[in-house]
């Protein structure tokens, strides 16, 4: 199951990277052209790719913000280890597991 989840997460991340690269490349090509008449179909195509890249960047940002929130919670729980409570230790281990699963980190 973890293997499938990793594949899906990597696929989303790779999809974002491909979309971003494609958007940048197509935009660069469009801006380098010096045609007398604008190619509205091509402009529309580049705009569509840019919209897709913006949407995927938002999803990537949400994923990273989620990781940041988990890391902050983990920091708080680790700081409490000076006065360890079994429940807090269990919660910290649960968060570590979630981060490991979401971000393909070794355990």
C-alpha positions in Angstrom: 0.0 0.0 0.0 2.8 2.4 0.9 4.4 1.7 -2.5 1.2 2.7 -4.3 0.9 5.9 -2.2 4.5 6.8 -2.9 3.9 6.2 -6.6 0.9 8.5 -6.6 2.7 11.3 -4.6 5.7 11.1 -6.9 3.4 11.1 -9.9 1.7 14.3 -8.7 5.1 15.9 -8.0 6.5 14.9 -11.4 3.3 16.1 -13.1 3.7 19.5 -11.4 7.4 19.7 -12.5 6.5 18.6 -16.1 3.7 21.1 -16.3 5.9 23.9 -14.9 8.7 23.1 -17.3 6.3 23.0 -20.3 4.6 26.3 -19.3 8.0 28.0 -19.0 9.3 26.5 -22.3 6.1 27.4 -24.3 6.0 30.9 -22.8 9.7 31.5 -23.6 9.1 30.3 -27.2 6.1 32.5 -27.6 7.9 35.6 -26.3 10.9 35.0 -28.5 8.9 35.0 -31.7 8.8 38.2 -33.7 5.8 37.6 -36.0 4.0 40.6 -37.6 0.5 39.1 -36.7 -0.1 37.5 -33.3 -1.0 33.8 -33.3 -4.1 33.9 -31.1 -4.4 30.1 -31.1 -0.9 29.7 -29.8 -1.4 32.5 -27.3 -4.5 30.7 -26.0 -2.6 27.5 -25.8 0.2 29.1 -23.7 -2.4 30.7 -21.4 -4.0 27.3 -20.8 -0.7 25.8 -19.9 0.1 28.7 -17.6 -3.3 28.3 -15.9 -2.7 24.6 -15.4 0.8 25.4 -13.9 -0.7 27.9 -11.5 -3.3 25.4 -10.4 -0.7 22.7 -9.8 1.6 25.1 -8.0 -1.3 25.8 -5.6 -1.7 22.1 -4.9 2.1 21.8 -4.4 2.0 24.7 -2.0 -0.9 23.1 0.0 1.1 19.9 0.3 4.2 21.8 1.6 2.1 23.9 4.0 0.6 20.6 5.4 4.1 19.3 5.9 5.1 22.5 7.6 2.2 22.3 10.0 3.1 18.7 10.9 6.7 19.7 11.4 5.7 22.5 13.8 3.5 20.1 15.8 6.3 17.6 15.9 8.7 20.4 17.1 6.3 21.1 20.0 6.0 17.5 20.9 9.8 17.0 20.8 10.2 20.1 23.0 7.9 18.5 25.6 10.3 15.5 25.8 12.0 17.2 28.7 9.0 16.0 30.7 8.0 12.9 28.6 4.5 11.8 28.6 3.7 8.5 26.8 0.8 10.0 24.9 2.9 12.8 23.5 5.6 10.4 22.4 3.0 8.3 20.6 1.6 11.3 18.9 5.1 12.4 17.8 5.8 9.0 16.4 2.5 9.1 14.5 3.4 12.4 12.9 6.8 11.1 11.9 5.1 8.2 10.2 2.8 10.5 8.4 5.6 12.8 7.2 7.6 9.7 6.1 4.7 8.4 4.1 3.8 11.7 2.5 7.3 12.9 1.6 9.0 9.6 0.7 11.5 9.7 3.5 13.3 6.7 4.9 12.4 5.6 8.4 
